[in-house]
Amino acid sequence: MQTMSISEFINKEATLGVAPNLTFFDWILHPLQTTKEHGADAIYNLIDPFLDIVLVMSQPIASIILTTAGLLLIVGMKGKCIKWMTTTSLAYVCIQLLPMLLKAMLYSLAQY
């Protein structure tokens, strides 16, 4: 850990926390591995906007379904209510984990 003043933190020339750039030398030393890693990043960056749309839309849709399931519970359809609540909850969690799972899959495919 390093302490620094605010002016040092704001300074543009400070290299603390800056990710290393891909250099030609890195590519010459490890061409296949570098291409695979950056290819996985490129694929994920192409899919990421669509994932964001799905993630944003999943919360209101799940809320509507859970509200409907609550109304079914009030009406007396307990079996259907429990099924809708569990299915919606599991689907919502899976959708929220989708970016992490997709990125893990892309990086694992890039290793082979």
PyRosetta script that sets phi, psi and omega in degrees:
from pyrosetta import init, pose_from_sequence

init()
pose = pose_from_sequence("MQTMSISEFINKEATLGVAPNLTFFDWILHPLQTTKEHGADAIYNLIDPFLDIVLVMSQPIASIILTTAGLLLIVGMKGKCIKWMTTTSLAYVCIQLLPMLLKAMLYSLAQY")
pose.set_psi(1, 141.2)
pose.set_omega(1, -177.3)
pose.set_phi(2, -129.5)
pose.set_psi(2, 134.2)
pose.set_omega(2, 175.9)
pose.set_phi(3, -93.2)
pose.set_psi(3, 141.6)
pose.set_omega(3, 179.6)
pose.set_phi(4, -149.2)
pose.set_psi(4, 158.1)
pose.set_omega(4, 179.5)
pose.set_phi(5, -81.1)
pose.set_psi(5, 169.2)
pose.set_omega(5, -180.0)
pose.set_phi(6, -64.7)
pose.set_psi(6, -38.8)
pose.set_omega(6, 179.9)
pose.set_phi(7, -65.3)
pose.set_psi(7, -36.2)
pose.set_omega(7, 176.6)
pose.set_phi(8, -68.6)
pose.set_psi(8, -35.6)
pose.set_omega(8, 180.0)
pose.set_phi(9, -67.8)
pose.set_psi(9, -38.4)
pose.set_omega(9, -178.7)
pose.set_phi(10, -78.2)
pose.set_psi(10, -21.7)
pose.set_omega(10, -177.6)
pose.set_phi(11, -55.2)
pose.set_psi(11, 127.4)
pose.set_omega(11, -177.2)
pose.set_phi(12, -70.1)
pose.set_psi(12, -25.8)
pose.set_omega(12, -176.1)
pose.set_phi(13, -85.0)
pose.set_psi(13, -4.8)
pose.set_omega(13, 177.6)
pose.set_phi(14, -70.2)
pose.set_psi(14, 134.2)
pose.set_omega(14, -176.2)
pose.set_phi(15, -104.2)
pose.set_psi(15, 12.2)
pose.set_omega(15, -179.1)
pose.set_phi(16, -70.3)
pose.set_psi(16, 121.9)
pose.set_omega(16, 177.3)
pose.set_phi(17, 83.0)
pose.set_psi(17, 9.5)
pose.set_omega(17, -180.0)
pose.set_phi(18, -88.6)
pose.set_psi(18, 132.3)
pose.set_omega(18, 179.5)
pose.set_phi(19, -70.9)
pose.set_psi(19, 141.5)
pose.set_omega(19, 179.5)
pose.set_phi(20, -68.3)
pose.set_psi(20, 140.4)
pose.set_omega(20, 178.5)
pose.set_phi(21, -82.7)
pose.set_psi(21, 154.3)
pose.set_omega(21, 174.4)
pose.set_phi(22, -74.8)
pose.set_psi(22, 121.2)
pose.set_omega(22, 179.4)
pose.set_phi(23, -108.7)
pose.set_psi(23, 163.5)
pose.set_omega(23, 178.7)
pose.set_phi(24, -63.6)
pose.set_psi(24, -34.2)
pose.set_omega(24, 179.8)
pose.set_phi(25, -64.7)
pose.set_psi(25, -39.8)
pose.set_omega(25, 176.8)
pose.set_phi(26, -62.8)
pose.set_psi(26, -41.3)
pose.set_omega(26, -179.0)
pose.set_phi(27, -68.0)
pose.set_psi(27, -36.4)
pose.set_omega(27, 178.2)
pose.set_phi(28, -65.4)
pose.set_psi(28, -40.2)
pose.set_omega(28, -178.7)
pose.set_phi(29, -71.2)
pose.set_psi(29, -41.5)
pose.set_omega(29, -176.7)
pose.set_phi(30, -134.7)
pose.set_psi(30, 71.8)
pose.set_omega(30, -173.3)
pose.set_phi(31, -66.4)
pose.set_psi(31, -43.1)
pose.set_omega(31, -175.6)
pose.set_phi(32, -70.4)
pose.set_psi(32, -45.8)
pose.set_omega(32, -178.6)
pose.set_phi(33, -65.2)
pose.set_psi(33, -41.8)
pose.set_omega(33, 180.0)
pose.set_phi(34, -64.8)
pose.set_psi(34, -41.7)
pose.set_omega(34, 179.1)
pose.set_phi(35, -65.5)
pose.set_psi(35, -40.1)
pose.set_omega(35, 179.1)
pose.set_phi(36, -64.5)
pose.set_psi(36, -45.9)
pose.set_omega(36, -178.7)
pose.set_phi(37, -62.5)
pose.set_psi(37, -45.8)
pose.set_omega(37, -178.3)
pose.set_phi(38, -74.5)
pose.set_psi(38, -25.5)
pose.set_omega(38, 174.3)
pose.set_phi(39, -68.4)
pose.set_psi(39, -40.3)
pose.set_omega(39, 176.8)
pose.set_phi(40, -64.3)
pose.set_psi(40, -40.2)
pose.set_omega(40, 176.7)
pose.set_phi(41, -63.9)
pose.set_psi(41, -40.6)
pose.set_omega(41, -179.3)
pose.set_phi(42, -65.3)
pose.set_psi(42, -41.9)
pose.set_omega(42, 178.6)
pose.set_phi(43, -64.6)
pose.set_psi(43, -44.1)
pose.set_omega(43, 179.9)
pose.set_phi(44, -63.9)
pose.set_psi(44, -38.7)
pose.set_omega(44, 179.3)
pose.set_phi(45, -65.8)
pose.set_psi(45, -29.6)
pose.set_omega(45, 175.7)
pose.set_phi(46, -71.9)
pose.set_psi(46, -36.5)
pose.set_omega(46, -176.6)
pose.set_phi(47, -84.5)
pose.set_psi(47, -22.8)
pose.set_omega(47, -173.1)
pose.set_phi(48, -55.4)
pose.set_psi(48, -42.5)
pose.set_omega(48, 178.5)
pose.set_phi(49, -61.3)
pose.set_psi(49, -37.7)
pose.set_omega(49, 178.3)
pose.set_phi(50, -69.3)
pose.set_psi(50, -36.3)
pose.set_omega(50, 176.0)
pose.set_phi(51, -64.5)
pose.set_psi(51, -39.1)
pose.set_omega(51, 178.1)
pose.set_phi(52, -61.5)
pose.set_psi(52, -40.9)
pose.set_omega(52, 178.4)
pose.set_phi(53, -63.5)
pose.set_psi(53, -44.5)
pose.set_omega(53, 179.8)
pose.set_phi(54, -64.0)
pose.set_psi(54, -41.1)
pose.set_omega(54, -179.8)
pose.set_phi(55, -65.1)
pose.set_psi(55, -41.0)
pose.set_omega(55, -179.0)
pose.set_phi(56, -69.3)
pose.set_psi(56, -38.4)
pose.set_omega(56, -177.5)
pose.set_phi(57, -76.9)
pose.set_psi(57, -21.2)
pose.set_omega(57, -175.7)
pose.set_phi(58, -68.9)
pose.set_psi(58, -33.0)
pose.set_omega(58, -177.5)
pose.set_phi(59, -67.7)
pose.set_psi(59, -49.3)
pose.set_omega(59, 178.5)
pose.set_phi(60, -66.4)
pose.set_psi(60, -36.1)
pose.set_omega(60, 178.7)
pose.set_phi(61, -65.2)
pose.set_psi(61, -43.9)
pose.set_omega(61, 178.0)
pose.set_phi(62, -63.9)
pose.set_psi(62, -36.8)
pose.set_omega(62, 178.4)
pose.set_phi(63, -64.1)
pose.set_psi(63, -41.5)
pose.set_omega(63, 178.9)
pose.set_phi(64, -64.4)
pose.set_psi(64, -42.9)
pose.set_omega(64, -179.3)
pose.set_phi(65, -67.3)
pose.set_psi(65, -41.3)
pose.set_omega(65, 179.0)
pose.set_phi(66, -66.9)
pose.set_psi(66, -35.7)
pose.set_omega(66, 176.1)
pose.set_phi(67, -65.1)
pose.set_psi(67, -42.1)
pose.set_omega(67, 177.2)
pose.set_phi(68, -62.8)
pose.set_psi(68, -40.5)
pose.set_omega(68, 178.0)
pose.set_phi(69, -64.0)
pose.set_psi(69, -37.6)
pose.set_omega(69, 176.1)
pose.set_phi(70, -63.7)
pose.set_psi(70, -39.0)
pose.set_omega(70, 176.9)
pose.set_phi(71, -66.7)
pose.set_psi(71, -35.8)
pose.set_omega(71, 175.8)
pose.set_phi(72, -64.8)
pose.set_psi(72, -34.7)
pose.set_omega(72, 176.9)
pose.set_phi(73, -64.7)
pose.set_psi(73, -40.7)
pose.set_omega(73, 178.5)
pose.set_phi(74, -64.6)
pose.set_psi(74, -39.7)
pose.set_omega(74, -179.4)
pose.set_phi(75, -69.1)
pose.set_psi(75, -28.6)
pose.set_omega(75, 177.6)
pose.set_phi(76, 118.6)
pose.set_psi(76, 7.0)
pose.set_omega(76, 178.9)
pose.set_phi(77, -93.6)
pose.set_psi(77, 73.2)
pose.set_omega(77, -173.5)
pose.set_phi(78, -66.5)
pose.set_psi(78, -40.6)
pose.set_omega(78, -178.4)
pose.set_phi(79, -62.4)
pose.set_psi(79, -46.3)
pose.set_omega(79, 179.2)
pose.set_phi(80, -67.1)
pose.set_psi(80, -36.8)
pose.set_omega(80, 180.0)
pose.set_phi(81, -62.4)
pose.set_psi(81, -48.2)
pose.set_omega(81, -179.5)
pose.set_phi(82, -62.0)
pose.set_psi(82, -42.0)
pose.set_omega(82, 179.9)
pose.set_phi(83, -62.7)
pose.set_psi(83, -45.9)
pose.set_omega(83, 179.9)
pose.set_phi(84, -64.0)
pose.set_psi(84, -41.6)
pose.set_omega(84, -178.1)
pose.set_phi(85, -66.1)
pose.set_psi(85, -44.7)
pose.set_omega(85, -179.1)
pose.set_phi(86, -68.4)
pose.set_psi(86, -42.7)
pose.set_omega(86, 179.9)
pose.set_phi(87, -63.7)
pose.set_psi(87, -43.9)
pose.set_omega(87, 180.0)
pose.set_phi(88, -65.9)
pose.set_psi(88, -41.4)
pose.set_omega(88, -179.7)
pose.set_phi(89, -64.4)
pose.set_psi(89, -44.9)
pose.set_omega(89, 178.9)
pose.set_phi(90, -65.7)
pose.set_psi(90, -40.7)
pose.set_omega(90, 178.7)
pose.set_phi(91, -64.3)
pose.set_psi(91, -40.7)
pose.set_omega(91, 179.7)
pose.set_phi(92, -63.4)
pose.set_psi(92, -44.3)
pose.set_omega(92, 179.3)
pose.set_phi(93, -64.4)
pose.set_psi(93, -42.5)
pose.set_omega(93, 179.1)
pose.set_phi(94, -63.2)
pose.set_psi(94, -40.1)
pose.set_omega(94, 178.7)
pose.set_phi(95, -66.1)
pose.set_psi(95, -38.5)
pose.set_omega(95, 179.4)
pose.set_phi(96, -68.9)
pose.set_psi(96, -28.3)
pose.set_omega(96, 178.1)
pose.set_phi(97, -86.8)
pose.set_psi(97, -7.3)
pose.set_omega(97, -175.3)
pose.set_phi(98, -56.5)
pose.set_psi(98, -45.0)
pose.set_omega(98, 178.9)
pose.set_phi(99, -61.5)
pose.set_psi(99, -40.6)
pose.set_omega(99, 179.0)
pose.set_phi(100, -65.7)
pose.set_psi(100, -44.0)
pose.set_omega(100, 179.9)
pose.set_phi(101, -65.4)
pose.set_psi(101, -39.4)
pose.set_omega(101, 179.0)
pose.set_phi(102, -66.3)
pose.set_psi(102, -42.6)
pose.set_omega(102, 179.3)
pose.set_phi(103, -65.4)
pose.set_psi(103, -40.5)
pose.set_omega(103, 177.2)
pose.set_phi(104, -62.9)
pose.set_psi(104, -40.6)
pose.set_omega(104, 178.7)
pose.set_phi(105, -65.0)
pose.set_psi(105, -43.5)
pose.set_omega(105, 179.9)
pose.set_phi(106, -63.5)
pose.set_psi(106, -42.0)
pose.set_omega(106, 179.9)
pose.set_phi(107, -70.4)
pose.set_psi(107, -33.4)
pose.set_omega(107, 177.3)
pose.set_phi(108, -70.0)
pose.set_psi(108, -35.6)
pose.set_omega(108, 175.4)
pose.set_phi(109, -68.8)
pose.set_psi(109, -30.2)
pose.set_omega(109, 179.9)
pose.set_phi(110, -72.8)
pose.set_psi(110, -20.2)
pose.set_omega(110, -179.6)
pose.set_phi(111, -75.3)
pose.set_psi(111, -23.2)
pose.set_omega(111, -178.0)
pose.set_phi(112, -98.9)
pose.dump_pdb("model.pdb")
